[in-house]
Amino acid sequence: METSLRHTSGRLQFLVGYTYSKAVDNASSWGPGGNASGGVEIINPVNPKLGKSLSAFDLTHNFVASFAYQLPFDKLLPANRATRGWTLTGITRFATGLPVFTTEQDDRSLLGTGGTGPTGSGVDAPNFTPGPLQIADPRKQNLAATPLQNPYFNISLFRQEPLGLLGTANRRFFHGPGINNWDLGILKDLKLTESKSRQFRAEFFSVFNHAQFSNPDGNFIDSAFGFVTSAGGERVGQVAVKFLLLKRAKPVGLVSEDIGQVAMKPRTSRTGRTFVRRQKNNGTATARDGSASRVAGFWWRPRVRSRRCFRNPGWPWKTACLQERRFRPHE
């Protein structure tokens, strides 16, 4: 299920998206290697149904919001080049963590699957006793103690698989730590000319420096089984300057609204009458004196008279009015 909302109101505009999903398969990968973080997996050769589990890339909830707000400095203070053009923008994301990959890399099943396949990852898994997982905050872990204390999930529910048999634990059936990330940026646009501007940008990634924890170790034979031992990068800030050049069309005449084409530079025929030839001429021309003109071998006669006022793109502070007639050839 996916839904999104876009809204613009005055100085504020935002886009919000939410996705609820569930991905299930019998073998998938997330990143290289056949370790606890995932890898190209081997399908269970004894009990394929046991291999059916959450995909390595499954995200149950994924919420993303982006926004841009023009700061009202020009309303609170005198409006000038210093108070105009300030914008606060950002991206916020809240998402479920990736599934935890449980495995037991010791080949106690005697199937010999270890060292085979594209990554050498076997199909051995520990035994699992159903019970509450008791998901805990990774910040409460004590990795300096011996043994380690306060694991991310209840590791007492897992036991070593019996010799000659495969364990009963599913590959992936619960998720790791989620994502809580805020990126913010402050922009200042400084207009130099009509087509040139300079933009000053200050951007911060993970602006609140919220820890983005990695998944706990899911290999049963590791001493850190069930513990989160790494996290994502800390807050990063950067400052940049951009030079923006807006391409402006060369003014070639006045815009005629009744036919949606551009009037070209007036020309004078051999008879001295002035007419205007249009771009992509398809049998229509305009004569300023209201009489018929011969253009490209055709005789023209008036059909519609109209008066339009236009703003010249070359000189936006000037307005011109054009009284014209449209012509068609004699049939």
JOTA-V565488 format. One record per run of one state. SS is the DSSP state (@ for helix, = for strand, . for the rest). FROM is the first residue (numbers start at 0). LEN is the number of residues. If there is no record, write none. Layout:
SS_FROM_LEN, SS_FROM_LEN
//
This chain:
._0_1, =_1_8, ._9_2, =_11_9, ._20_3, =_23_2, ._25_9, =_34_1, ._35_2, =_37_1, ._38_9, @_47_4, ._51_1, =_52_2, ._54_6, =_60_10, ._70_2, @_72_4, ._76_9, =_85_10, ._95_3, =_98_1, ._99_3, =_102_1, ._103_23, =_126_2, ._128_9, @_137_3, ._140_1, =_141_1, ._142_6, =_148_1, ._149_5, @_154_3, =_157_2, ._159_15, =_174_1, ._175_3, =_178_13, ._191_4, =_195_10, ._205_7, =_212_1, ._213_3, =_216_1, ._217_1, =_218_1, ._219_5, =_224_1, ._225_5, =_230_1, ._231_4, =_235_10, ._245_9, =_254_2, ._256_4, =_260_3, ._263_3, =_266_2, ._268_5, =_273_5, ._278_6, =_284_3, ._287_6, =_293_2, ._295_2, =_297_14, ._311_7, =_318_11, ._329_2
//
